[in-house]
């Protein structure tokens, strides 16, 4: 009877689907080992577990994919970032970090992207370098929100070598900064480095930023924080001591 063959076909297709799912799970278990799952769980990004299949399911949910194998390109298209080194492990750490930045940015209320406004507000942001984090962080978030930028602060992920990253997410720009160490200079340099990427149109490139883009962003960050002309004058007229450096810092 036709029903007999239909049932056989259904059983066969069901078995094929089961085998495919098992193979995908095996592949994803190997991929899951590449992600810094322990740190992600510690930060509350995924649920803590030691069961391999649960890690896979949690990572699939975190990245919003049916299988981890679809994450062939780990980085977000068009992302610009500042990090001090790179290797295969760091790509997985960057993927986890940038996904969390994307998730948290969804709760930020921002206006339309306005780069002219951002350029006008650079001195306002620069002035915040004299303030304590508890004071400037909320103001910085609000200021950048006026320009269509969702600013999020995230903990450092080991192996990512990451200081900051920026990318388009729909009709907004996400700017993530890693809280790495206690050095204010690294924080502010990374911030202005990412703002330079945004202002100079470096984000949104399908192949990411070039070395020339990174140098250009470095130069804008340097010039914003410590203008070269003033620095050269200082070096010409003063020897470097604690007092002269403090005086120069207060001057600029």
C-alpha positions in Angstrom: 0.0 0.0 0.0 1.1 3.6 -0.6 0.9 4.3 3.1 3.5 1.6 3.8 6.1 3.4 1.5 5.1 6.8 2.8 5.8 5.7 6.4 9.1 4.2 5.4 10.1 7.5 3.6 9.1 9.5 6.7 11.2 7.3 9.0 14.1 7.6 6.6 13.9 11.4 6.5 13.6 11.5 10.2 16.7 9.4 10.6 18.6 11.5 8.1 17.6 14.7 10.1 18.7 13.0 13.3 22.1 12.0 11.9 22.6 15.5 10.5 21.7 17.1 13.8 24.2 14.8 15.6 26.9 15.6 13.1 26.2 19.4 13.5 26.3 19.0 17.3 29.7 17.2 17.1 31.1 20.0 14.9 29.7 22.7 17.2 31.1 21.0 20.3 34.6 21.4 18.8 33.8 25.0 17.8 32.5 25.8 21.3 35.9 24.9 22.8 37.4 27.9 20.9 35.2 30.4 22.8 36.2 31.8 26.2 33.1 30.1 27.7 34.2 30.2 31.3 34.7 34.0 31.2 31.5 34.6 29.4 29.7 32.6 32.1 31.5 34.5 34.8 30.2 37.8 33.3 26.7 36.4 33.0 26.6 36.4 29.2 25.8 32.7 29.1 24.7 30.1 31.7 27.5 28.3 33.5 27.7 24.6 32.6 30.3 21.9 32.1 28.1 19.8 29.7 29.4 20.2 26.2 26.0 20.0 24.5 24.6 22.6 26.9 27.5 24.9 26.0 26.7 24.6 22.4 23.0 25.3 22.9 23.8 28.4 25.1 26.3 29.7 22.5 23.8 29.2 19.7 21.2 31.2 21.7 23.8 33.9 22.5 24.8 34.4 18.9 21.2 33.8 17.7 22.2 31.1 15.2 20.8 27.6 14.5 24.4 26.2 14.5 27.8 27.6 15.4 29.1 26.4 12.0 27.3 29.4 10.4 29.7 31.7 12.2 32.3 31.4 9.5 33.2 35.0 9.7 33.6 35.6 13.4 33.9 39.4 13.2 31.0 41.7 12.6 31.1 43.0 9.0 32.5 46.6 8.9 33.8 46.5 12.5 36.6 48.8 13.5 38.6 48.0 16.6 41.7 48.8 18.6 43.7 45.8 19.9 47.3 45.3 20.6 47.7 41.8 19.0 45.8 39.2 17.1 45.7 35.5 16.7 43.1 32.7 16.1 42.0 32.6 19.7 41.6 36.4 19.8 39.1 36.2 16.9 36.7 34.0 19.0 37.2 36.3 22.0 36.4 39.3 19.8 33.3 37.6 18.5 32.0 37.0 22.0 32.8 40.5 23.1 31.3 42.3 20.2 28.1 40.2 20.4 27.7 41.3 24.0 28.3 44.9 22.9 25.5 44.5 20.3 23.2 43.0 22.9 23.7 45.7 25.5 23.5 48.5 23.0 19.9 47.5 22.2 18.8 49.0 25.5 20.4 52.4 24.8 18.1 55.2 23.6 20.0 57.1 21.0 19.1 59.8 18.4 19.8 59.6 14.7 23.4 59.3 13.6 24.9 62.8 13.4 28.6 63.0 12.7 28.6 66.8 12.5 27.2 67.0 16.0 29.8 64.4 17.1 32.6 66.6 15.8 31.2 69.6 17.6 31.0 67.7 20.9 34.6 66.5 20.8 35.8 69.4 23.1 33.0 68.5 25.5 34.1 64.9 25.6 37.8 66.0 25.9 36.9 68.1 29.0 35.6 65.0 30.7 39.2 63.6 31.1 39.5 65.7 34.3 36.5 64.0 35.9 36.1 60.8 37.9 34.6 57.8 36.1 31.4 57.9 38.3 30.9 61.4 37.1 31.8 61.3 33.4 30.5 57.8 32.5 26.8 58.7 32.5 27.5 62.1 30.8 29.6 60.4 28.2 26.8 57.9 27.4 24.3 60.8 27.1 26.6 62.9 25.0 27.3 60.2 22.4 23.7 59.2 22.4 22.9 62.7 20.9 25.1 61.6 17.9 23.4 58.2 17.4 26.2 56.3 19.2 25.3 53.6 21.8 28.2 53.5 24.2 28.7 50.3 26.3 31.4 49.4 28.8 32.4 45.7 28.9 34.9 43.7 30.9 38.1 42.5 29.3 38.1 39.1 27.8 41.5 37.3 28.1 43.1 36.7 24.8 41.2 39.3 22.9 43.9 42.0 23.2 41.0 44.4 22.8 40.6 48.0 23.9 37.6 49.1 22.0 35.4 48.5 18.9 32.8 50.3 16.8 30.3 49.1 14.2 26.9 49.8 12.7 23.9 48.1 14.2 20.8 49.0 12.2 20.4 52.8 12.3 22.8 53.3 15.1 26.5 53.0 15.9 27.7 50.7 18.7 30.9 51.8 20.5 32.2 49.3 23.0 35.0 50.0 25.4 36.8 47.4 27.4 37.4 48.1 31.1 41.0 46.9 31.1 43.3 47.9 33.9 43.1 51.2 35.8 45.1 53.4 33.4 43.1 56.4 32.3 45.4 57.1 29.3 44.4 53.7 27.7 40.7 54.4 28.2 40.7 57.9 26.7 43.0 57.0 23.9 40.9 54.0 22.9 37.7 56.2 23.1 39.1 58.9 20.8 40.6 56.2 18.5 37.2 54.7 18.0 35.6 58.1 17.6 38.2 58.8 14.9 37.2 55.6 13.1 33.5 56.8 13.2 34.3 60.4 12.0 36.6 59.3 9.2 34.3 56.7 7.8 36.4 53.7 8.7 33.5 51.6 10.0 31.3 49.8 7.6 34.1 48.6 5.4 33.4 44.9 4.5 37.1 43.9 4.9 37.6 45.9 8.1 40.1 48.7 8.7 43.4 49.0 7.1 46.8 49.8 8.7 46.4 53.3 7.2 43.0 53.6 8.9 44.5 52.6 12.3 47.4 55.1 12.0 44.9 57.8 11.1 42.8 57.0 14.1 45.9 56.9 16.3 46.9 60.4 15.1 43.5 61.9 15.8 43.4 60.4 19.3 47.0 61.7 20.0 46.2 65.2 18.7 43.0 65.5 20.6 44.5 64.4 23.9 48.0 65.9 23.7 48.4 68.4 20.8 51.7 67.8 19.0 52.5 71.5 18.8 52.1 72.1 22.5 54.0 68.9 23.3 57.0 69.9 21.1 57.1 73.4 22.8 57.1 71.7 26.2 60.0 69.4 25.2 62.0 72.3 23.8 61.8 74.4 26.9 61.6 72.0 29.9 63.3 69.0 31.2 61.1 66.1 32.1 60.4 66.0 35.9 57.3 65.2 37.9 56.6 68.9 38.5 57.0 69.9 34.8 54.9 67.1 33.6 52.2 67.9 36.1 52.4 71.5 35.0 52.1 70.6 31.3 49.2 68.3 32.0 47.4 71.1 33.9 48.1 73.5 31.1 46.6 71.4 28.3 
